[in-house]
Amino acid sequence: MSRQSTKYIFITGGVVSSLGKGIVAASLGRLLRSRGYSVSIQKFDPYINVDPGTMSPFQHGEVYVTNDGAETDLDLGHYERFIDTSLTSINNVTAGSVYLNVISKERRGDYLGATVQTIPHITDEIKSRIHEASSKLDPDFLICEIGGTIGDIEGLPFVEAVRQFRYDVGLKNTCFIHVTLVPYLKTSGEVKTKPSQHSVNALRNVGIQPDILVCRTESDLGENERLKLAQFTNVDPESVIQCLDQECLYEVPLALEKEGLAKQVLSRLGLENTIPNLEDWKKTVHALKHPSRTVKIALAGKYTGLSDAYLSVIEAIKHAAASVDSAVEFKWINTEDCVDQDSAEAFLQDVDGLVVPGGFGYRGIEGKIEVIRYARENNLPFLGLCLGMQCAVIEFARNVAQLTRANSAEFDPMTDQPVIGLMDDQRNVIDKGGTMRLGQYPCHLVKGSKAHEAYASDAIMERHRHRFEVNNDYRKILSDAGMVFSGMSPDRKLVEIAEIENHPWFVGSQFHPEFQSRPDKAHPLFKGLLAAAVEYRYSDSAKASLKSPEIV
C-alpha cells in the first residue's frame, strides 16, 4: 500500500479510564503486522502538559523514551513491544503540544489576524499531526488512540478532529473502534450492557458512530448480551468483540484474533483478510506461561506504590525470565525503608536478584545504596539502571575506594567528593522539560567484560534520559579500586556501563535498556541478570550461601 492509501483506525474509550485502549491498539497492530502489513500507532493525550517528562510517576506512570529522544506516554512502550517497531516523537501528541504550536503560530501572525478558535485552528493542528505521521512514516495502517474517556472536556477537540478527518479522507479509509467496559455483577451473576450503551450514546452525541465495539469484561458475553449491544449501539453483531481479561498480557492479540477483530477491521476497510502468521507470538506466550522454574527478583525504588512507574522494567524482567525458562516473582522494596545493612539483609535474604531502576531526587537514595552494598558483598546478581548505576558507583566509592564522603552533585551540590556530576552541556539549562540527554546514543564495549559477553558486540545503541554522569575526575580512583567501566561513549568522555569483577552479575547502565526489550527478544543485560539469578538460586554453591534452607 502506498502512502496515499494509508488506512486510519481511531480508538476511543468509554465508561472508565485505564480500560486498556493501548493494549487493544497494540494488539490490533500485532494482528495486522502478522498479516504482512506495516503499522504505526499514534497516541493522543488530552492533558495540557507538553509531554509527560515533568510529571510525577505516581500520577502518570513511567516516561517512555523513543530513539529520537521524545519523552512519551507509557502506551508507546506497549506499542513498540507488540508491533516490534521503533516509534518517534511523531507518534505521541498531547493537547499541550497542540495548543503551544497554535499559540506560537498566532504570535508570529500566521493566521493573518483571524480570531483563533478551537474549530478550526486546534482541530486543524490535530489533523495535521495525523497527516504528518502518515506522510513521514508511510504505514499501511495508522492506528490512533485517543486518551481519556468519551465525555471528558479536554478530549473533545481530539474527538472533533478525528470526526472531521473521516470525511477529509473518505469513509472507506477510516475505521472507528470504541472500547468499553461490560461489568459483571457477582451478586446477581449478570453482565451489564447499559454502561456501554450510554458510552456509545455519548460518542454519537459528538458525531461519531463506532464501527466496532470492543468490550472489556471478566465474564463471557452471551449471545443475548452481544445482540443487545448490537441493537442499542447500531453496531453489527459480528462487530461486537469480546475482550476477556487474560492471564498474560501478550495473550490479548491471540484472544482478539479468535474474536475476529482484525477480520472486522479489514472488512470495514475493504481489504483482504489473509491468514496471519502468529506462530512465533504463540511460542513466546507459551514460554511466558509455562516456565519450568521460578526466580525471585527484588525491585528497589521509591515509586513502588504504583507499578506503572516501572512498567518497562517489569516487562523487560519478564521477557528475560522467559528467555531462561523461568517465571519471575517480584518483591517490591521501598528504599526509604532500608536504613542500614540489617534492614537491607532482611529485605534481600530471600531473593535471587536485585534491580535498582532510575529516578530523580534524593528521597530513598541512601536505601538504594544500602541494598546495592548488600548485593555487592553477598554476590547477589544486580542490575542498576541510570540512577541505579550512579548509586552503585557511589556505594563502591564509599565502601571500596575509601571515598567515604562520595555523593552525587544532584543530591549534595556542596559535596567535596562528587563521583557523580552534572554533565557539561547541562550546566546552563534552566527549563526542565525536554532538556535532558534524551534518546539513542552509541556505546563502545570493552572486550572481556560481562557487558561485551552479553551483547556479543563491540558497539551498541541505547536510549538515555539523564542529566548527571560519572565524574571523570574519579574514574582512575574507581578503576584502581576494581570498578570496570565496560561501556563508554565513542569519545570516551561518558561512562555508559560500570561493572565489578569477581561477581556473578554486578552491572549498571547509564542508559535505559528496558526500552528496547521485546517479548521474543529479551534485552542482553536483563537476560544476563536473570541467567545469573537462576544460577544463584539453583546451583549447589548458591544453596551453600547465606540463604537459609527454608528460603531455598
Summary of the structure (lengths in Angstrom):
residues: 552
radius of gyration: 25.1
end to end distance: 56.4
largest distance: 79.0
contacts: 1932
relative contact order: 0.11
helix: 43%
strand: 22%
